[in-house]
Amino acid sequence: MSATPDADEYTEECTECQRETRHRVQIELKEEGGNEGTTDFSREPYRITVCSVCDTEESLRMNDA
């Protein structure tokens, strides 16, 4: 068993565990907007993290200023 984490796992603070744990991280494009016909042009990137200890999932919109 390797001591190094997988390429998609990072150590960061878990809001549920209240400590630093390993998280699976991925980027996902989500469609936004309620107008039919425009959702194809309203995709936004989100950073999705899942705690490897408690399976808490968090989603953060990437381009909010």
TARA-V316310 format. One line per field, one symbol per residue. ss: DSSP state (a for helix, b for strand, c for the rest). Layout:
ss = ???
//
This chain:
ss = ccccccccbbbbbbccccbbbbbbbbbbbbbcccccccaaacbbbbbbbbbcccccbbbbbcccc
//
